[in-house]
Amino acid sequence: MRITLAQRHIFNECKPMVQIDEWIQWDECDLSECPPYREKGSMTAHGKFPKYNYEELPTTFTDIDGNEHNVDDIISIR
């Protein structure tokens, strides 16, 4: 499943359930080296999504138990 940068920022906040082999809860993906969720905007223009290369995004995330998983192994999200 292809998960964009914006989705990863949202997942770090809402912590959804994701299915790999079993259902686990997303806890955090380290996005410290990635662009922000949105670029700076104004009061009426809320900013654009930043440009990035999908291949340069982090490939792993941790679940609430502290186990590390590959983002590309996700089958389903709820």
C-alpha positions in Angstrom: 0.0 0.0 0.0 1.4 3.4 -0.9 1.2 5.9 2.0 2.0 9.5 1.2 3.9 12.0 3.3 0.7 13.8 4.3 -0.9 10.5 5.4 2.2 9.7 7.5 1.9 13.0 9.3 -1.8 12.4 10.0 -1.1 8.8 11.1 1.4 10.1 13.7 -1.4 12.2 15.2 -4.4 9.9 15.0 -2.6 6.5 15.3 -4.9 4.3 13.2 -5.1 0.5 13.2 -3.1 -1.0 10.3 -3.1 -4.6 9.1 0.1 -6.3 8.2 -0.5 -10.0 9.2 -2.6 -9.0 12.1 -4.1 -5.7 13.2 -1.7 -3.4 15.0 -1.8 0.3 16.1 0.5 2.8 14.4 2.4 4.8 16.9 5.1 6.8 15.1 7.1 7.2 11.9 10.2 9.3 12.2 9.5 12.3 9.9 12.2 14.6 11.3 14.2 14.6 8.0 11.0 15.1 5.8 9.2 18.2 4.7 6.4 19.5 6.9 2.8 18.5 6.4 2.1 21.8 4.5 4.2 24.7 3.4 3.7 28.1 4.9 0.6 29.9 3.7 -1.4 32.9 4.5 -4.7 33.5 6.2 -6.8 32.7 3.1 -4.3 30.3 1.4 -3.6 27.4 3.8 -0.4 26.4 2.1 0.6 23.8 -0.5 1.7 20.3 0.0 5.5 20.1 -0.3 7.2 18.3 -3.2 9.2 15.2 -2.2 10.4 11.9 -3.6 8.4 8.9 -2.4 11.6 6.8 -2.4 13.2 9.2 0.2 10.5 8.7 2.8 11.1 6.6 5.9 10.4 2.9 5.2 9.5 1.9 8.8 7.2 2.8 11.6 6.8 1.6 15.2 3.6 0.3 16.7 2.4 1.0 20.3 4.3 -2.0 21.6 7.6 -0.6 20.2 8.0 -3.1 17.4 9.3 -1.8 14.1 7.4 -2.6 10.9 7.9 -1.9 7.2 5.4 0.7 5.8 5.1 -1.2 2.4 3.8 -4.3 4.3 0.6 -2.6 5.2 -2.5 -4.3 3.7 -5.3 -2.3 5.1 -6.0 0.8 7.4 -8.9 1.5 9.7 
